């Protein structure tokens, strides 16, 4: 498991509750930490890319990428607890799929988070990320730059900038070694260079990366598996009542605020 943290973050829960996962805890704002990053930019994305670049030739079969806090509003669990999310993750499904988001619920991110070809022109970070996405996409996938703008290939793997981009939010996911290696190490170096050199704000760069991970790992620009299928195949939660494709009963409720109350869970 690759974890992006800051000095003072409590990451002891990983070793205490998930000893089967080898923890690689990056401290973004401490250059002297055992694991750190070249530049503290791009939030968790810089840690994720640095791990892939540094360990490219020595990757484990499955890698999970996670934030540092155990309880987070976007953890797909009734108590927003990251421990059951990771402990219930079916590694055989990750190996078969290549890439999975650690969320099955569609809120937020699905069915379409960004419209890169027709971005909104507002000053919030979401709108800025939408506006910055196309330039980032071209930097990540430079072979696409020479494609005819009228090309209808819109799969994010060799066509023009996608019309719509969507995947479950949170920038937490799991991938197989083979899926990571479908791209060259040099590709990930180029992606990290964009993070280092971009002039967009740090939070905006992180939001752009959040909406690129599934494409980087070989999925189409809009990748929102039905929640029922996802919960069963990915976590073993089968037989759930799912009134629609986007959610299942008693699994996840989008909280009113992006920060859980102090002392959670009560």
N, C-alpha and C positions, 0 to 999 in steps of 0.2 A: 504494500500500500504506500502510495506517495502522498504526503501531506504537506500542504502549504500553510505555514504558521508565521506568527510574529513573536518577538520576545515577550515572555510573560504568558503566552497561551498555554493552557493546560491540555497536554496531549497524552497524559498518563493513561487515559481510558483505553487507548489503543492496545498497549501492552497488557493491561489488566484484563480486558474483556475480549480481545481478539489476538491472543498469542500465536495463533496459527498464521497470521499475516506478518510478514517481515516488514517492520515500519521504517520508512525512509522519510524523516521529518525535516523538511527544509525550513530554515528560519530566514525569512525574506529580508529582515532589517538588521541582520547581524552577519557581517562579512567574515567574522572569526568563528562562526558556528561550524560544527562538524559537517553539516550540509547547508550550503547557502547558494546564492545565485549571483551571476555576474553583475546585474543591475536590479535594483528593487523597482521594477516596473511591470505592469500587466498583471499584478496580483498573482492569483494561483497559476495563471497560464505560464508565467516565467519559470516557476518551480517545475511544472509538468514537463515543459519543453527541455529544461536543463537535465532532468532525470533521463528522458528519452535519449538525448544527445550523448550524455556521459555513459549511459549503460547500454547503448544500442547493441553492442556485440555480446552482452551478457544479461539479457532480459529473462525474467522468469516466465513461466507459461502464461500467467494471467497477472495483470497489474490493475489495481484499483486506484483511482485518483480522487482525493477527498480534501475538504476543508478541515481545519484543525478542531473545531468545536464538536462535541458529541451531540448536543442538542441544537438543531438549526431549523428555522422555519420551513426550509424546502426539503428536509429529510422525509422521505415517503414512508411514514410510520405514524400510527395514531398519536404517539407521544413525541413525534419529531425526533426520535432517537436514532442515531447512526449505528448503534451496535446491532440491532436486529436486521437492519438493512444489509450490513456486510456479512453478518453471521448466517443469514438465510440465502445469500446470493449463491445461485447454482453455477459453479464454475464450468460444468459441462455445457451449460447454455451459453456462457460467455465464449467458450472455445468454438462452439458451433456458429454463433452469430458474428464473432469477431469484435463487435462493439456493442455495449449496452449502456444506456443511461441508468443511473441508480434511482431514477424516478419512473414510475408508470403513469401516475396522474398527469393529465395534460396541463393543468393550471400550475404555473404559467409556462408559456413557450409554444404551445400547440393550439390550433393547427398551423398558424403562421405568425411568427413573432416579428419578423422584419420583412419589409418590401424594399429591397436595395435599389431597384431601378426607379422607384418613385418615392423616395424618402420624404417624410414629413419635415417641415422646416421650423422646428421649435428649438428651444434652448436647453431642454432637459437632456439628461444623459442617454435616455433611450433613443431620442431623435438623433442625437449626435452619433450614436453607435450605428443607427440605421444609415446615416449619411456617410459614415466612414467605412461601411462594410465593403463596398465595391472596390475601393482602393486596396483594402486588406486582402480581399479575395484574389485580386490580380497579382498581388505580391506573393501570396501563398501558392497560387497555381499559375505560374507565368506562362506555361504552355497554352493556356486559354486565351492569352492576349491576342494571338494572331488569328483567332477564329472569327469568321464572318459574323457581324452583329445580327444578321438575319438567321443565323443557325438556330434551329429549333431544339438542338441538344441542350437540355437544361438540367442535367443530372449532377452538376457540380464536380464531375470528374474529367472533364475535357470539353465543356461547352462554355457558353457565355455566363456572365454573372447571373445567378438565379433570380427569377421574378419574385419568389417567396422563399423564406427560410424559416423553418420551425422545428423544434425539438424540445423535450421537457427541460425546464430550466435548471440552473444550479451549478453547472460546471463540475459535476461529480459523475464519474462514469468508470466503467471497467472495460479493458481491452485484452485481446490475446497478443502474445508475442508475435505471432505470424501476421496479425493485422497491422501492428506497428511497422513491421518490416516490409510491408507492401510499398512503403515509401522509403526512399534512401535516407540515410543519416543526413546528407547534405540538404535535403528538403526541410528537415526540422531545424537545421542551422539557419536556413533562409527565413523560416517562420519566426524564429527567435530574433533575428536581425530586425524584422519589421517591428517587433515589440520594442526593441531597444531604440530604434531610430524614429518611430512614429512621433508626431507632434501632438496627437490627440491626448486628452487627459487620461490619467491612469485608469480611472473607473470606466471611461469609454472604451479604452483598449481592452480591458477585461471583459466588457460586455460583448465586444466584437468577437473575441476569442471564444466566449461561451457559446456563441451561435455558429462557430466554425468547427468545433471539435468533431461533431458527428460526420461532417463532410470530410475532414482530414482523415478520419478513420473509415472512410469508404462507404458511408451511407448517403442516400439522396438528400438534397437540401431540405425537404420536408420529410422528417422521419418521426412519426408519431404512432407507434404500434398501439392497437386497441388495448385498453387498460386490462381487460379480462385476460387476454392472451399473455400480456406482459407479467402480471402478478403470478399467474400459474407457472409459466415456463421459467421465469427468472427467479422467483422467490418460493415457489411451491405453495402459494396461496391459491388453491383451486376451489371451484364451486362457489365463488363470490357472486353476490347479486350486483350486476352492473347495468343500470338502466340505460346507459349510453356508452359510447366508445371511449369517452374521456375520463371516466372515473368509476370506481366501485364503492359500494356502501361500506362505511366503517373502516376505511383505510387511510384516507387523507382529507383533511379540511384545510383550505387555504386560510391562514390566520389573518386577523384584521391588520396586524402590523408586521413589518419584516424582522422585528426583534422580539424574541420570546421574553416573557416577564422574568425579572430577576428571581433566582431560586427555582426556576422550572426544572423538573416537574414538581408540582406542589404535593 
